[in-house]
């Protein structure tokens, strides 16, 4: 009789042997389920280790493919995706934006996961003649069947613990603001819906909290046309040429990473403010940006609306793990909060400054490295 079964006879043998057989039988049953036990234990260990281990996983996958990025660059993208409704990687063609987004998804979801989708470019939409065709093609871009299907799949109750990543490839700068202001409808309770033309509100697809949306833009020159309303999105500029790397190897992420990330993301401003009590500050509005950022914003006469202040608050809260350790700097909470504040401010205000002196993300982290060595 295979050991994988516990029968009445084996229980009887256990009783006749003073319980020793019973103990052996139970041990055999546990051995039988060793795979499930190991899986559960591994997930518990991963969850206990927290987001730092998750970020290590992303770095390892990128490095294995020959993509060597600063940890702070990866953390910045990670925190931005946790916080913002749309994260844009902008830069000249060939800077590795698409490769990085694919490696990031591979690290979290595994190789060729159906939970990750590229929405290809329709580069001719913005050259359409006539307002009707212009907006029809724009809507087609954001209402592709692949996008809609993934939104419906992510919103199913059975998939609430799964992470879905969507990347619009080669977005045009003129597409960002209409998506943020028109095609995405936000309810008072914070739920987001895709505002499909001609579709009743009750039937519009839900953009559920387990969906993260990013995009790549092959320019930075035209981003100055964005208004502050359009910059509810987070725009990260990538200027360094991409290294030549090989495709990532087959990856099988540790169980629990997806659910852990989804549980750790904060989207409620009250929860964010409560979490930030560890900093001993009442309002993020009282924080000061790094001098170069602050001076550039002042010279450009930019005023940050309350909505942006709330987004900054959420981002800073999301830059700390469940134990109150910073993802940028686990040893200095104030410095971690400052980095999160500065980088999120750069990603929104840099494209509105007029003096050209607001640092890029890469320049900011370069300065951070110098400060760290001197300190």
C-alpha positions as MATLAB code, in Angstrom:
seq = 'XXXXXXXXXXXXXXXXXXXXXXXXXXXXXXXXXXXXXXXXXXXXXXXXXXXXXXXXXXXXXXXXXXXXXXXXXXXXXXXXXXXXXXXXXXXXXXXXXXXXXXXXXXXXXXXXXXXXXXXXXXXXXXXXXXXXXXXXXXXXXXXXXXXXXXXXXXXXXXXXXXXXXXXXXXXXXXXXXXXXXXXXXXXXXXXXXXXXXXXXXXXXXXXXXXXXXXXXXXXXXXXXXXXXXXXXXXXXXXXXXXXXXXXXXXXXXXXXXXXXXXXXXXXXXXXXXXXXXXXXXXXXXXXXXXXXXXXXXXXXXXXXXXXXXXXXXXXXXXXXXXXXXXXXXXXXXXXXXXXXXXXXXXXXXXXXXXXXXXXXXXXXXXXXXXXXXXX';
ca = [
       0.000    0.000    0.000;
       1.493    3.401   -0.887;
       2.531    5.572    2.035;
       0.531    8.425    0.586;
      -2.674    6.953    2.000;
      -3.762    6.608    5.639;
      -6.335    3.815    5.931;
      -8.421    2.313    8.736;
      -5.985   -0.591    8.794;
      -2.981    1.638    9.364;
      -4.787    3.376   12.216;
      -5.576   -0.043   13.760;
      -1.915   -1.040   13.472;
      -0.996    2.165   15.225;
      -3.193    1.384   18.210;
      -1.795   -2.123   18.558;
       1.772   -0.790   18.620;
       1.297    1.558   21.532;
       0.749    4.560   19.322;
       4.072    4.254   17.478;
       2.302    3.257   14.281;
      -0.074    6.168   14.660;
       2.879    8.535   14.961;
       4.518    7.004   11.886;
       1.272    7.277    9.950;
       0.860   10.954   10.770;
       4.510   11.606    9.943;
       3.998    9.886    6.609;
       0.961   12.045    5.909;
       2.956   15.173    6.665;
       5.769   13.971    4.434;
       3.190   13.428    1.753;
       2.322   17.086    1.813;
       5.915   18.254    2.104;
       5.624   20.359   -1.038;
       2.662   22.274    0.345;
       4.331   22.680    3.737;
       7.522   24.019    2.154;
       5.521   26.351   -0.062;
       3.606   27.758    2.904;
       6.741   28.123    5.026;
       8.586   29.808    2.190;
       5.774   32.286    1.637;
       5.634   33.095    5.350;
       9.392   33.644    5.366;
       9.205   35.890    2.309;
       6.404   37.951    3.799;
       8.302   38.336    7.044;
      11.412   39.471    5.163;
       9.332   42.226    3.575;
       9.708   44.583    0.686;
      13.493   44.747    0.915;
      13.650   41.114   -0.165;
      11.196   41.861   -2.961;
      13.392   44.690   -4.228;
      16.441   42.409   -3.983;
      14.583   39.987   -6.253;
      14.024   42.728   -8.835;
      17.687   43.744   -8.701;
      18.853   40.154   -9.117;
      16.658   39.583  -12.187;
      17.852   42.842  -13.752;
      21.498   42.035  -13.016;
      21.147   38.484  -14.384;
      19.995   40.036  -17.667;
      22.898   42.493  -17.687;
      20.837   45.487  -16.573;
      22.752   47.044  -13.685;
      20.685   49.856  -12.209;
      21.176   51.707   -8.941;
      19.035   50.312   -6.184;
      17.542   53.782   -5.608;
      16.424   53.970   -9.254;
      14.593   50.656   -8.872;
      13.097   51.679   -5.518;
      11.953   54.969   -7.046;
      10.088   53.157   -9.831;
       8.707   50.622   -7.349;
       7.374   53.289   -4.951;
       5.946   55.266   -7.874;
       4.030   52.231   -9.144;
       2.661   51.618   -5.643;
       1.401   55.191   -5.479;
       0.513   56.685   -8.843;
      -2.247   55.889  -11.350;
       0.230   56.123  -14.235;
       4.036   55.963  -14.190;
       5.829   57.140  -17.323;
       9.414   56.232  -18.215;
      10.603   58.993  -20.544;
      13.826   59.274  -22.491;
      15.408   58.958  -25.884;
      14.915   55.749  -27.801;
      17.488   53.142  -26.794;
      17.701   53.996  -23.097;
      16.266   50.638  -22.055;
      12.843   51.760  -20.836;
      10.957   48.841  -22.369;
      13.579   46.306  -21.278;
      13.519   47.557  -17.698;
       9.718   47.436  -17.467;
       9.761   43.891  -18.829;
      12.467   42.762  -16.381;
      10.592   44.412  -13.517;
       7.467   42.440  -14.426;
       9.480   39.231  -14.840;
      10.916   39.583  -11.339;
       7.463   39.872   -9.781;
       5.292   37.717  -12.034;
       7.656   35.253  -13.676;
       8.688   34.822  -17.269;
       6.024   35.438  -19.938;
       3.287   35.902  -17.355;
      -0.242   36.495  -18.681;
      -0.582   39.076  -15.891;
       1.769   41.395  -17.753;
       0.882   43.048  -21.046;
       2.484   45.500  -23.438;
      -0.036   47.643  -25.300;
       1.698   48.436  -28.598;
       2.015   51.888  -30.094;
      -0.420   53.424  -32.510;
       1.878   56.259  -33.449;
      -0.425   57.728  -36.086;
      -3.220   58.697  -33.706;
      -1.951   62.219  -32.949;
      -1.586   63.054  -36.673;
      -5.259   62.329  -37.354;
      -7.176   65.126  -39.055;
     -10.350   66.409  -37.486;
     -11.319   66.361  -33.830;
     -13.584   63.331  -34.214;
     -10.946   61.010  -35.642;
      -8.332   62.422  -33.239;
     -10.261   61.408  -30.142;
     -11.569   58.194  -31.655;
      -8.033   56.963  -32.310;
      -6.946   58.161  -28.874;
      -9.765   56.169  -27.276;
      -8.897   53.128  -29.394;
      -5.376   53.292  -28.013;
      -6.564   53.060  -24.396;
      -9.467   50.699  -25.014;
      -7.687   47.902  -26.833;
      -9.189   44.466  -26.267;
      -6.052   43.298  -24.461;
      -6.298   46.199  -22.013;
     -10.025   45.713  -21.384;
      -9.670   41.951  -20.978;
      -6.879   42.375  -18.445;
      -8.912   44.924  -16.443;
     -11.877   42.528  -16.324;
      -9.635   39.611  -15.332;
      -7.904   41.591  -12.566;
     -11.257   42.703  -11.126;
     -12.526   39.136  -10.691;
     -12.802   38.171   -6.979;
     -10.610   35.102   -7.512;
      -7.748   37.334   -8.689;
      -7.766   39.889   -5.894;
      -4.378   38.643   -4.650;
      -2.730   38.769   -8.074;
      -0.747   41.704   -9.407;
      -1.383   42.858  -12.979;
       1.126   45.081  -14.768;
       0.263   46.927  -17.980;
       2.735   48.982  -20.004;
       1.757   51.260  -22.895;
       4.701   51.231  -25.250;
       5.873   54.442  -26.937;
       3.157   56.695  -25.603;
       3.019   60.157  -27.126;
       3.216   63.030  -24.580;
      -0.130   64.344  -25.827;
      -1.783   61.109  -24.694;
      -0.914   61.468  -21.018;
      -3.185   64.315  -20.025;
      -6.367   63.094  -21.818;
      -5.941   59.702  -20.185;
      -5.534   61.214  -16.715;
      -8.310   63.806  -17.069;
     -10.883   62.193  -19.383;
     -10.410   58.480  -19.983;
      -9.843   57.640  -16.315;
     -12.840   58.367  -14.090;
     -12.226   58.556  -10.336;
     -15.109   58.088   -7.895;
     -15.271   59.780   -4.487;
     -14.325   56.511   -2.805;
     -11.135   56.438   -4.863;
     -12.206   53.701   -7.280;
     -10.988   54.224  -10.826;
     -12.880   53.298  -13.981;
     -12.061   53.394  -17.675;
     -14.414   55.997  -19.105;
     -15.305   54.289  -22.384;
     -17.129   56.529  -24.884;
     -20.789   55.574  -25.212;
     -20.667   53.038  -22.361;
     -22.917   53.639  -19.314;
     -21.055   54.356  -16.091;
     -22.331   51.154  -14.487;
     -20.716   49.061  -17.231;
     -17.359   50.806  -17.460;
     -14.384   48.568  -16.563;
     -12.983   48.934  -13.072;
      -9.266   49.669  -12.791;
      -8.895   47.623   -9.633;
      -6.182   48.270   -7.017;
      -4.218   45.202   -8.146;
      -3.561   46.832  -11.544;
      -0.461   48.965  -12.056;
      -0.160   50.962  -15.274;
       3.041   52.368  -16.752;
       4.124   53.694  -20.127;
       7.243   54.539  -22.085;
       7.755   57.823  -23.928;
      10.605   58.187  -26.437;
      11.238   61.857  -25.714;
      11.536   64.378  -22.926;
      11.475   67.487  -25.129;
       7.678   67.646  -25.454;
       6.767   66.953  -21.832;
       6.774   70.651  -20.948;
       3.340   70.835  -22.583;
       1.823   68.886  -19.681;
      -0.230   70.813  -17.183;
      -0.136   70.144  -13.461;
      -3.381   68.218  -13.932;
      -1.615   65.881  -16.325;
       1.162   65.442  -13.804;
      -0.997   63.442  -11.476;
       0.981   60.900  -13.446;
       4.563   60.292  -12.386;
       7.091   61.008  -15.144;
      10.561   59.546  -14.619;
      13.259   60.618  -17.061;
      15.891   58.091  -18.085;
      18.866   59.656  -19.846;
      21.708   57.130  -19.611;
      22.205   54.826  -22.614;
      21.021   51.306  -21.957;
      23.664   48.575  -21.643;
      23.508   45.722  -24.090;
      21.996   42.831  -22.186;
      20.643   39.405  -22.962;
      17.103   38.268  -22.329;
      16.279   37.348  -18.754;
      16.417   33.697  -17.823;
      13.285   31.826  -16.824;
      12.180   33.209  -13.494;
       9.885   31.699  -10.873;
       9.240   34.351   -8.209;
       8.866   33.330   -4.589;
       5.229   32.818   -3.579;
       3.535   35.680   -1.799;
       5.422   38.595   -3.367;
       2.396   39.772   -5.324;
      -0.002   39.652   -2.394;
       2.559   41.262   -0.124;
       3.097   44.205   -2.461;
      -0.645   44.709   -2.889;
      -1.214   44.626    0.875;
       1.641   47.043    1.509;
       0.428   49.710   -0.952;
      -1.337   52.652    0.701;
      -3.957   54.583   -1.282;
      -5.902   56.178    1.574;
      -4.643   59.567    2.738;
      -5.730   58.975    6.356;
      -3.777   55.705    6.489;
      -0.770   57.459    4.975;
      -0.855   60.282    7.521;
      -1.169   57.787   10.349;
       1.819   55.817    9.096;
       3.922   58.965    8.776;
       3.539   59.683   12.471;
       6.800   57.745   12.775;
       8.475   60.872   11.336;
       7.104   63.220   13.962;
       5.692   65.673   11.391;
       2.094   66.758   11.059;
       1.935   67.587    7.373;
       4.025   66.796    4.320;
       3.194   70.337    3.174;
       5.667   71.534    5.810;
       8.546   69.601    4.241;
      11.165   71.427    2.199;
      12.605   70.019   -1.005;
      16.315   69.850   -1.703;
      17.664   73.376   -2.458;
      18.076   72.900   -6.236;
      14.503   71.588   -6.584;
      13.029   74.212   -4.267;
      14.790   77.120   -5.997;
      13.775   75.937   -9.459;
      10.122   75.651   -8.400;
      10.235   79.088   -6.767;
      11.788   80.775   -9.813;
       9.133   79.159  -12.011;
       6.351   80.449   -9.701;
       4.842   76.976   -9.360;
       2.250   76.390   -6.674;
       1.552   72.812   -5.668;
      -2.188   72.118   -5.403;
      -3.586   70.123   -2.490;
      -4.106   67.088   -4.736;
      -0.367   66.944   -5.439;
       0.428   67.339   -1.729;
      -1.790   64.330   -1.022;
      -0.041   62.301   -3.730;
       3.314   63.194   -2.181;
       2.003   62.098    1.215;
       0.952   58.728   -0.201;
       4.322   58.270   -1.904;
       6.290   58.988    1.264;
       4.128   56.536    3.214;
       4.670   53.931    0.487;
       8.430   54.416    0.769;
       8.330   52.717    4.190;
       7.712   49.026    4.744;
       5.345   47.526    7.303;
       8.033   47.697    9.990;
       8.643   51.409    9.449;
      11.962   50.833    7.656;
      12.681   53.029    4.659;
      12.995   51.415    1.249;
      15.521   54.053    0.157;
      17.323   54.248    3.495;
      16.364   51.620    6.100;
      18.520   53.250    8.795;
      17.441   56.893    8.603;
      13.700   57.551    8.415;
      14.024   61.289    7.879;
      16.435   60.842    5.010;
      14.242   58.143    3.484;
      11.220   60.468    3.614;
      13.272   63.299    2.100;
      14.372   61.157   -0.840;
      10.801   60.003   -1.483;
       9.534   63.603   -1.273;
      12.233   65.015   -3.555;
      11.971   62.351   -6.238;
       8.183   62.445   -6.413;
       8.335   66.230   -6.641;
      10.877   66.013   -9.475;
       8.644   63.572  -11.343;
       5.769   66.065  -11.292;
       7.276   69.550  -11.234;
      10.410   69.124  -13.369;
       8.371   69.417  -16.544;
       6.792   72.672  -15.360;
       9.949   74.510  -14.322;
      11.189   77.159  -16.723;
      14.764   77.739  -15.611;
      16.079   74.303  -16.586;
      17.840   73.812  -13.251;
      15.575   71.227  -11.647;
      17.685   68.046  -11.493;
      16.675   64.839  -13.180;
      16.187   61.668  -11.162;
      19.607   60.388  -12.250;
      21.247   63.708  -11.327;
      19.498   63.731   -7.965;
      20.678   60.249   -7.055;
      24.159   61.095   -8.269;
      24.196   64.007   -5.812;
      22.757   61.714   -3.127;
      25.690   59.347   -3.584;
      28.158   62.198   -3.119;
      26.345   63.394   -0.014;
      26.344   59.854    1.377;
      30.102   59.468    0.888;
      30.865   62.838    2.474;
      28.472   62.380    5.410;
];
